[in-house]
Amino acid sequence: MRLQARRFHQICQFGGWILILVQLAMLLWQWTSLPSRIPAHYNAAGEINRWGSKLELLVLPGLSILMLTGLNWVSRRPQLWNIPAEITAENQEALEAVTLKILSILEALVIFWFALLETFMISGRSLPIALTLGFVFIMFALVIIAILWLMHTARKYR
């Protein structure tokens, strides 16, 4: 079970690195044609509420790189995870596998969101409200599902 979760994590990590490289390649390709001021922040309605330097476009890929590197480090140290269930010898492997899959899914979703956000920043457009609300809903739902999944997995081993 842990091997399958580790493989899933590696696939998500590989996809994340590919997305970051594509994001950086697009940014470099368009750099000279970008205006000096780009949207730097959006409010909850998806409207631009701060403009900044085009250098700020490097922040999201930088955060994605830090996140991938950090989660890769953390993924190798399950003793640091805050699993909301009692860990026993019987359920440890299953809980670690489920937690690693959840971390991988959330990591991939955030990197995808950063890449999408950067695309809107480059284009100078506001975010569609459905996109911002959809992202918040998906993240909230995933966190709830993750906790329920972990609790269900832990109950199997009582």
Protein Blocks (a to p, Z undefined) as FASTA:
>chain_A
ZZmmmmmmmmmmmmmmmmmmmmmmmmmmmmmmpcfbdcfbdcfkopafbdcdfklmmmmm
mmmmmmmmmmmmmmmmmmlpccfbdcdfklmmmmmmmmmmmmmmmmmmmmmmmmmmmmmm
mnopacdfklmmmmmmmmmmmmmmmmmmmmmmmmmmZZ
